[in-house]
Structure formats: C-alpha cells, structure tokens
C-alpha cells in the first residue's frame, strides 16, 4: 500500500502517528523520526489514537505498538481500518515477537512491521517502504544489522552508533532508568497484591525498554518472570522477580560507571 502523499510532495513534511504507552519508547521514537525532519504525533493508548484520528487523518504512517493498555494494537488497527478516511494510512506494527506472530499481524490488517529494537536504519527502511509517491521508486530496505555479541549485557558501541555521542546517550540513559524505575515500583505493587495482569504488563514494558537499550540480561529475566506467570509456576515467580530487580540494579551500576553518570537531575 502506498501512503496518500501528493505526487509532487517530498518526505520533508511527513507526519507520523506513534502509538506507544511507554514514555521511554516514545522519546526514542520521536528522536529518531526527528533525524529525518519527520513530525511525530504521539498517543499512549489505542483509544487516544482513535480520538486523534477522528479529528485529523493527515498522517502518512502510523507506528502501532501491540501491547497497549485498554484496546490493544490489533483492535485499534482493525477499528481505524474500518474508517474510510483512515483506511489508506499504512500501519506498521512495532514488535519484538516471532516471525509467526508477525504473519498474524499482517493478516490482521497491518501493512508492515518494525523491530522493537528501534535501529534507525531499519525503522527508516520500514517507514520509507510506504512513503514513495504514486509511481515513484521505493527505497530498498537497509540490510539487517548484525546483532551484538550475546556475551555483552549492554552494547555501548551500538548505542553510540545509534545516538551519536555520549551526551545524548546520557540523556537517553536517564530516560530509560526513569521509565524502568517506575515499572519496577509497579511490579513491586503487583507482586505484593498477586496482580497477574499487572505483573505481565510490567514485564512487557521492561522487555521493550531493555530491547531498545540493548540490555539483554534485563530483557531475559523479565521474560523468565513473564513465562512463570503464563505457566503457573508459582515457586518460580518470586525468584524470577528478584532476578529482574538484581539485573536492573547491576545495569544501573554498569551505565553509571561507563558513562560517568550523575543522577541528581533524573
């Protein structure tokens, strides 16, 4: 599907709706889109996205998280595709799920998907596939970036390559820890109350943020806690929770040392 751009239009005035409930992810995405001079309009829920679209459908792309609060990304996409004024806007799923799940997203009405590690080249390629004017030449997607060594918990070289310098990376790190600290507080409350849905929501958020920040250990232990909940492994839930907290604490120590961080402005 081709985005509804005027034939003589360029990409400089592209407006993109970003539907994502995690503040850290929103900050990363808007910063990446700004690199191309693209304007991001954000919504933190499917309901908010539909409300915006009811008044303004002038978007060339919609980036849609799947695990939204309230109505999820699949249902939000289904509803907006039912609206004639919105039907032509390509919707790209933001996902860290398996190839099988991605096929399900495409079958459900998404026009494409982008990896939720938010590598700029891959994200630009996913977007630009749908931005070519009618009759124009589509840009060839960039090749996938070789993943960093699994022996490293945090890939500073990849982070610096993505964000350019340590000053910006420090700002990104502070946003990451501000968001994950909040999620850990929510996780603590959900664990204390036995709130299964709350625990799963926190794990989903932590995994997404950790993937963007190349924090593989935090992503792994968050997935382990999520699996314990799904499998009803009651004896494994609390140890898995403690591993999440420990991984987050260690990650903060590593980042503080590597970037010579000060946290008084967080």
N, C-alpha and C positions, 0 to 999 in steps of 0.2 A: 504494500500500500504506500502511496506517495503522499507526503504531507501537503495540505492545502496551501501552498505558497504561490504567490503570483509569479507568472512566468519570468518576469524581469527582476524579481526580488533576489537579494543575496541573503547570506546567513547572518548578516550583522545585526538584524533586528529580530532574531528568533526569540520567542517566548516559550519557556518550558515550565510546565507544572511539575513540581516534585511532591509526591505524596508519601510521607515518611513520618513515623511517630517518634523517632529517636533524634534528639536535638543535635547530638554529635554528628550523626549521619547527614542531617540537613546542612550543617555547617560545612562539612567536607564537600557535599554535592554542589552547594551554591558557589563555593570557592573554585571548584573545578570548572563549572559552567561559565563562571566569570572570566576564566582564562581565555575563552573564545568570544567574550563580549556578549554572551547569551544571558538573557534576563530570566531569573528563576522566580517563580511564584510558588510559595510553599503551602501545603496543607498537612496537618498532623493526623488526619483521620479520613476515612472514606466519605463520611457524612460531610465533612468540611470541604472536601474536593468537589462533591456534587453540588454543594451550595454555591461555590465559586463558579462552577461551570453553568449553573442556572442563569447567572447574570453575565458571564463573559466566557465565550468559547474560542477566543482568539489565541489559541495555543497551537504550536506546531508539533509538539511532542508532550506526552505525559509519561513521567517516570513513576512507576507504581510499586511500592513495597507490597509484599504479600501478607505478612503477619501484622495487619493493622488492628488497633482496638476497635470494638464495635463491628461494623461490617468489614470483612477482610478485603484484600486487594482483588481477589477473584470476583466477589459480588459487586464491588464498586465498579470494576471494569464492565461487568455484564450490564449494570444499570446505565452507565454512561453510553455504552454502545447501542442501547435502546433509543437514545435521544438522537433524532435526525441531525440536529445542529452539531453534535459531538462525534458522530459516528466515523467521520473521516479523519479524526485526530489519531495518529498512531500511539498505542500504549505499550510501553516497554516495561516488562516485569523486572524488578530488582530482586535477585535471588541468589542464594548460595546453595540451592538444592541440587539434586541429582539430575542427570540427563532425562531420566524417566519423568520426573516432576516437570521439567521444562517443557517436554512434549505435551503434558497435560495443560500447562499454561497456554501454549499456543492453540490447543484445541478449544480452550475456554474463551478465546477471543483476543488474547494478547497478540500484538504484532511482532514482538521480539522479546529478547531478554538480555540483561547485562549482569555480569558477575558482580557480586556484592563486596568484592574487594576494592571496587571503585578505582581501578587502574585508569588513569586519564585517557591513554591511547585507546584502550578497549571500550571505554564508555563513549568517547567521541565517535569511534567507529560504529557502535550500535546506534547512536543517535543519527549520524550522518547518512546511514543507510536509508533513513526515512525522510531526509531533508532535501533530496535532489528535486529541483523543479521538474515539472512535467516535460518529458522528452530530454531531460538533461542526463549527464553521465553520473552514475553513482560512484562514490569513492570506495575503493577496495578496502575492506576491513584490515586493520593492522594485525600482524601476526601476534599470537599469544605470547606473553612474556613468560620466560622460563621461571617457574616458582623457585623461591629461595630455598636453601638447604633446610631440611627438616631438623637438622641438629641445632639450629639457631632458634631461640624463642622469639626474638624480635629482629627484623631485618632493617637495620638502620640505613644501609646503603640504598635499599629500595625506597624507604621513606624519604630520604634526602633527594633521591632522583625524582620522586613524585612532587615534593613540596618545595624543592629548590634550595633552601638554606635552613640553618638551624634556628634562626629567629622565628620563621614561620612554623617550623616543626615544634618549637616550644609552645607556641600558641595552640597548635593542633593537639599536643600532648595534654595541655591544661584542659581543653575542651573534652578530650577523651576521658580524663580522670574525673572531671566534674560530672559527666554523664554516668560513668560506671560507679562512682561513689554513691550516687542517687539510687542506681539499680541495686546495689548491694544492700542499701538500707531497706529498700522494698523487699528484697529477697529475705532479709533477716525477719521482717514482719510476717512475710508469707510462710516462712518455715515455722515461726512461733505459733501461728494460727492454723497450720496444716492446710493452707490455701493452695491446692494443687494447681489451679489455673494461674494463680499469681506467680508461683514458682516457675511454671513453664514460660510465662510471659517475660519474666526477668532473664531466664536462660536464653530465650530468643534474642532479647535485646543485647545481652552481653556477648553472645556469639557473633552477632552482626558487627558490633563495635570492634570486637577483637580481630575479626577478619580484616577490617579496613586498616587497623593499626598494626597488622602483621603479628599480633600477639597470639601465637599458635597454642601455647600452653593454656592460656585462659580460655581460648575457644574450645580446646579439647576437654578440659574439666567441666566446662559449662554444658557441653554435650553429654558428658557422663552423668551429670545430675539430671539432665532432661531425660535421658534414657532410663534412669532409675525410676523416675515418676511414671513414664509411659509403661514400663514393665511391671510396675507394682512392687519393686524391690525395696521393701521398707527398711531392711537392715543396711542397705547401701546408700540411702538418701542422705543421712547426716554426714557420713564420711565424705561423700562427694561434695556436699555443701562446704565442708571445711577445706577441701582441696581448692574450691573456687576462691574462697577468701584468701588462702595462702598464696595462690598463683597471682592474685591481684596485688597483694602486698609486695611480693617479690618483684613483680613487674614495675611497680612504682619505684622501688629501690634502684632497679636497673636503669630506668629512664632518668631518675634524679641524678645518678652518677654519670651517665653517658652524656647528658645534655647540660649538666651543672645547673639543674633546675632550682628555682625558688618558688615556693607555693603560696606566698603571702597574698598574692593578687588573684588567686584562683577563686 
